[in-house]
Amino acid sequence: MGPEASGRLVATSRGADLVLVRSLALAAEEAWAFVTESEHTERWFGPWEGDARPGGAVRLRMRFEDHEPSITLRIHACEAPHRLIIEADQEVGGWKLEILVEEDGEDDALVTLIHHLGSDDLGGVGEIGPGWEYYLDLLVAATEDTERPGFDQYYPALRDAYQAMRG
């Protein structure tokens, strides 16, 4: 049996937030490094270079996509070790993302990814949700040094579950 849709859609005034959470067997500071430091993001999403300060931008190479495309991410907030707000360039949809890291007991951290969807984006949640499930499970695999899952376990298997969340 493959992964299940763990995300949820939360209605907002602009559309909805797609919220997904993963528990990591790391302290929050270590989890933050996996979200923000290029040598760690390379292991589950891709390496980046550029100006990672708020107001700056980085160029991220998506290591686990066909042809490893690069995207530009604008940094809106970087509040170590708990909150990162980024926006992808219009080339890939202008996605607005928020990543929260919090302590979960003494030695664990919760990582929450929030994809702020406009009302026009809701039709794509059947593709977006499975994609984030995949990437967050890549994050877990990277932190645990376990085998990476394959994208075919997530899409199209989770598409209908995410489409159904639209109500």
C-alpha positions in Angstrom: 0.0 0.0 0.0 1.3 3.4 -0.9 1.2 6.8 0.8 -2.1 8.4 1.8 -3.2 12.0 1.3 -2.2 13.7 4.6 -2.7 17.3 3.6 -5.8 19.4 4.2 -7.3 22.4 2.6 -8.2 25.4 4.8 -10.4 28.0 3.3 -9.0 31.6 3.2 -10.3 34.9 1.9 -8.1 34.4 -1.3 -8.8 30.7 -1.9 -7.4 28.1 0.4 -4.2 27.0 2.1 -2.9 23.5 1.4 -1.3 22.4 4.7 0.9 19.4 5.1 2.9 18.3 8.2 5.8 15.9 8.8 7.4 14.9 12.0 11.2 14.7 11.9 13.4 12.9 14.4 15.6 16.0 14.7 15.8 19.0 16.9 14.1 22.1 15.4 17.5 23.7 14.6 18.6 20.7 12.6 15.2 20.5 10.8 15.7 24.2 10.0 19.0 23.4 8.4 17.3 20.9 6.1 14.8 23.6 5.1 17.3 26.5 4.5 20.9 25.3 3.9 21.8 24.4 0.4 23.8 21.3 1.3 20.8 19.9 3.1 18.1 21.0 0.7 20.0 19.3 -2.1 19.3 16.0 -0.5 15.5 16.3 -0.7 14.6 19.2 -3.1 17.7 20.6 -4.7 20.6 23.0 -4.1 20.3 26.7 -4.3 22.5 29.7 -4.6 21.9 33.4 -4.2 20.9 36.0 -1.6 18.8 34.1 1.0 18.1 37.2 3.1 14.6 38.6 3.3 14.1 40.7 0.2 16.6 38.6 -1.7 16.2 35.8 -4.2 17.8 32.4 -4.7 18.0 30.1 -7.8 17.0 26.6 -6.9 17.7 23.6 -9.0 14.9 21.0 -8.6 17.1 17.9 -8.3 14.2 15.4 -8.5 12.3 16.7 -11.5 12.9 15.8 -15.1 15.8 17.7 -16.6 16.5 19.3 -13.1 14.9 22.7 -13.9 15.9 25.8 -12.0 13.4 28.2 -10.4 13.8 31.6 -8.8 12.5 31.9 -5.2 12.0 35.3 -3.6 12.5 35.4 0.2 9.8 37.3 2.0 10.7 36.2 5.5 13.4 34.0 7.1 12.9 33.8 10.8 15.4 31.2 12.0 14.7 28.6 13.2 10.9 28.7 12.8 9.5 30.4 9.7 10.4 30.8 6.0 8.1 32.5 3.5 9.0 32.3 -0.2 7.4 32.9 -3.5 8.3 31.1 -6.7 8.6 33.1 -9.9 5.7 33.3 -12.3 7.4 30.9 -14.7 6.3 28.1 -12.3 3.0 29.6 -11.1 4.1 32.3 -8.6 3.5 29.9 -5.8 3.5 31.4 -2.3 4.8 29.0 0.3 5.3 29.1 4.0 7.4 26.6 6.0 7.1 26.4 9.8 9.4 24.4 12.1 8.5 23.8 15.7 9.7 21.7 18.5 7.7 18.5 19.0 9.0 17.2 22.3 12.6 17.1 23.3 14.2 15.7 20.2 11.7 16.0 17.4 10.5 18.7 15.1 7.3 19.3 13.2 7.7 20.8 9.7 4.5 22.4 8.3 4.4 23.4 4.7 1.6 25.8 3.7 1.0 26.4 0.0 -1.2 29.5 -0.2 -3.5 28.8 -3.1 -5.5 31.5 -4.9 -9.1 30.6 -6.0 -7.7 30.1 -9.5 -5.2 27.5 -8.3 -7.7 25.2 -6.6 -8.3 23.2 -9.8 -4.6 22.1 -9.7 -4.7 20.7 -6.2 -4.9 17.2 -7.6 -1.4 17.7 -8.9 0.0 20.0 -6.3 -1.0 17.9 -3.2 0.7 14.7 -4.4 3.8 16.7 -5.4 4.2 18.1 -1.9 3.5 14.7 -0.3 6.4 13.4 -2.4 8.8 16.2 -1.5 8.0 16.1 2.2 8.6 12.3 2.2 11.9 13.0 0.4 12.7 15.3 3.3 11.9 12.6 5.8 14.1 10.1 3.9 16.9 12.6 3.7 16.8 13.2 7.5 16.7 9.5 8.2 19.1 8.3 5.5 16.5 5.9 4.1 15.6 5.1 0.6 13.9 7.8 -1.4 10.3 7.1 -2.6 9.4 7.2 -6.2 7.1 9.9 -7.5 4.9 7.2 -9.2 3.8 6.2 -5.7 2.2 9.6 -5.3 0.9 10.6 -8.6 -1.6 9.8 -10.0 -2.5 7.6 -6.9 -3.3 10.6 -4.7 -4.8 12.9 -7.3 -8.4 12.0 -6.7 -8.1 12.3 -2.9 -6.8 15.8 -3.3 -9.3 16.8 -5.9 -12.1 15.6 -3.5 -10.8 18.1 -0.9 -12.1 20.9 -3.0 -15.6 20.0 -1.9 
